Amino acid sequence: MGAIGAVFQPELIELMKAVLDDAAAMLPEAKRTSTMKAEIASHILAYAAKGERNPTALKIAALSAVVECTHYSHDFSPERRAV
């Protein structure tokens, strides 16, 4: 994801933790697994490594990435996904 070698200040780490907690709380309870949280955290780290600092933008980007690469999107046919 491009975050290898990134160094984060303590304030940013706290921000990312809060974003992770907030993003995980938005998931249905059955989806709040450690695997899903790790996936969200990975995306938060990647976006923060690119310079994103806005908590809302971090949360939206991470959740969007997770939704795109998980079975959440399998409920839609390819035709509906293209809309």
C-alpha positions as CSV (number, residue, x, y, z in Angstrom):
1,M,0.0,0.0,0.0
2,G,3.0,2.3,0.0
3,A,3.3,3.0,3.8
4,I,6.6,1.0,4.2
5,G,9.1,3.2,6.0
6,A,6.5,5.9,7.0
7,V,7.0,7.6,10.3
8,F,4.0,9.0,12.1
9,Q,4.0,11.5,14.9
10,P,2.1,10.5,18.1
11,E,-0.7,13.0,17.4
12,L,-1.3,11.4,14.0
13,I,-1.3,7.9,15.5
14,E,-4.0,9.0,17.9
15,L,-6.0,10.5,15.0
16,M,-5.7,7.3,13.0
17,K,-6.7,5.2,16.0
18,A,-9.8,7.4,16.4
19,V,-10.6,7.1,12.7
20,L,-10.2,3.3,12.9
21,D,-12.6,3.1,15.9
22,D,-15.1,5.4,14.2
23,A,-14.9,3.5,10.9
24,A,-15.3,0.1,12.6
25,A,-18.3,1.3,14.6
26,M,-20.0,2.1,11.2
27,L,-19.8,-1.6,10.2
28,P,-22.6,-4.0,11.0
29,E,-21.6,-5.8,14.2
30,A,-21.1,-9.1,12.4
31,K,-18.5,-7.4,10.2
32,R,-16.5,-5.9,13.1
33,T,-13.9,-8.6,13.0
34,S,-10.2,-8.2,13.7
35,T,-9.5,-9.0,10.0
36,M,-11.8,-6.3,8.9
37,K,-10.3,-3.8,11.3
38,A,-6.8,-4.7,10.1
39,E,-7.9,-4.1,6.5
40,I,-9.4,-0.7,7.4
41,A,-6.3,0.2,9.4
42,S,-4.1,-0.7,6.5
43,H,-6.0,1.7,4.2
44,I,-5.9,4.4,6.9
45,L,-2.1,4.0,7.2
46,A,-1.7,4.1,3.4
47,Y,-3.7,7.3,3.0
48,A,-2.0,9.0,6.0
49,A,1.4,8.1,4.4
50,K,0.3,9.9,1.3
51,G,-0.3,13.0,3.5
52,E,-4.1,12.8,4.2
53,R,-4.8,14.3,7.7
54,N,-8.6,15.0,7.5
55,P,-10.3,12.4,9.7
56,T,-13.4,12.3,7.6
57,A,-11.5,11.9,4.4
58,L,-9.4,9.1,6.0
59,K,-12.5,7.3,7.2
60,I,-14.3,7.6,3.8
61,A,-11.3,6.5,1.8
62,A,-10.6,3.5,4.1
63,L,-14.2,2.3,4.2
64,S,-14.6,2.8,0.4
65,A,-11.5,0.8,-0.3
66,V,-12.7,-2.0,2.0
67,V,-16.2,-2.1,0.5
68,E,-14.7,-2.3,-3.0
69,C,-12.5,-5.3,-2.2
70,T,-14.8,-7.3,0.1
71,H,-17.9,-9.3,-0.4
72,Y,-20.1,-6.3,0.4
73,S,-20.1,-5.6,-3.3
74,H,-20.9,-9.1,-4.4
75,D,-24.6,-8.5,-3.8
76,F,-24.7,-6.3,-6.9
77,S,-24.6,-7.6,-10.4
78,P,-21.7,-6.2,-12.6
79,E,-24.4,-4.1,-14.4
80,R,-25.6,-2.5,-11.2
81,R,-22.0,-1.8,-10.1
82,A,-21.3,0.1,-13.3
83,V,-24.2,2.5,-12.6
